[in-house]
Amino acid sequence: MLFTDFDVAAYGRQDHGRILVDATAAAAEDLSEEIRADLAFLCRLDSAGLSEARALLATWTATEARITAFVATWAFARHQLGRAMRDLLAATGPPIRPPRRRSVASHLRSAYLETIMPLLAPVWTHVVGEPVVAGHMARLAVQESALQAAYRAVLPRLHGESARVVEEILRRREHSARFFRLEAEARISRSRREAVTARRHLGRGWEPLRVVGVADPDESRARSSLFRSPDARADLARATSILHDLLPASRRRPRTAPHRIPGRTSHGL
């Protein structure tokens, strides 16, 4: 078993409960429909934490007791982030209907995730073995980092109660982002096989701001709106490339700027 300096037991004891929203204060902010649509997009991503957890726990990665213990708490914590966004949206205007999927590919992908993946994932990940954990940790590290960048991007357009709620979401997400990053870094650095597996999981066809690889119907509009400024786009580029310095050189994606995050690791039984 691999250990990093992240204290999983202490994380489980933290307060992951509901983020209370002052509905009266939020209603007075008069958020634009564009901002509310951007928040709804982020709400759908965070509300799908259970789907991400299921995709992980249906594989060989579920045999890692330390990761399973963390994910059990993380899935609940991420659900609370999505719930806070739903409460904020409910306080600031009429309900926003989820956009309907238009792509045949999206429908097929969703059907695969719901019916076929739970049957096939345990088989092929058992063949790959432990290196698959590096791939899962890499994906979730980049996803949590990208979600941080998305919330940071929308924050300057908010004020008052809505800004407070987003700031609290960013504060809480620091812990999960750090866990997945340290786990990924430790495995990628430990062996070339794990590094190659992580590189493949982060390869072409996978995007961090999606739920288990399925694009949100509003993705194109939301990404253009959220990352409208050069600074926001640069922040997203840094967020999605946090592991690239550790990956094998071939197929490494271009970097916008050096971005090294320290983290001590150790191994034990």
Sequence and secondary structure as in RCSB ss.txt:
>XXXX:A:sequence
MLFTDFDVAAYGRQDHGRILVDATAAAAEDLSEEIRADLAFLCRLDSAGLSEARALLATWTATEARITAFVATWA
FARHQLGRAMRDLLAATGPPIRPPRRRSVASHLRSAYLETIMPLLAPVWTHVVGEPVVAGHMARLAVQESALQAA
YRAVLPRLHGESARVVEEILRRREHSARFFRLEAEARISRSRREAVTARRHLGRGWEPLRVVGVADPDESRARSS
LFRSPDARADLARATSILHDLLPASRRRPRTAPHRIPGRTSHGL
>XXXX:A:secstr
 EEES  HHHHHHS        HHHHHTT   HHHHHHHHHHHHHHHTHHHHHHHHHTSGGGG HHHHHHHHHHH
HHHHHHHHHHHHHHHHHSS         HHHHHHHHIIIIIHHHHHHHHHHHH THHHHHHHHHHHHHHHHHHHH
HHHHGGG  HHHHHHHHHHHHHHHHHHHHHHHHHHHHHHH HHHHHHHHHHTSTT  TTSBTTB  TTHHHHHHH
HT SHHHHHHHHHHHTTTGGGS STT    SS       EEE  
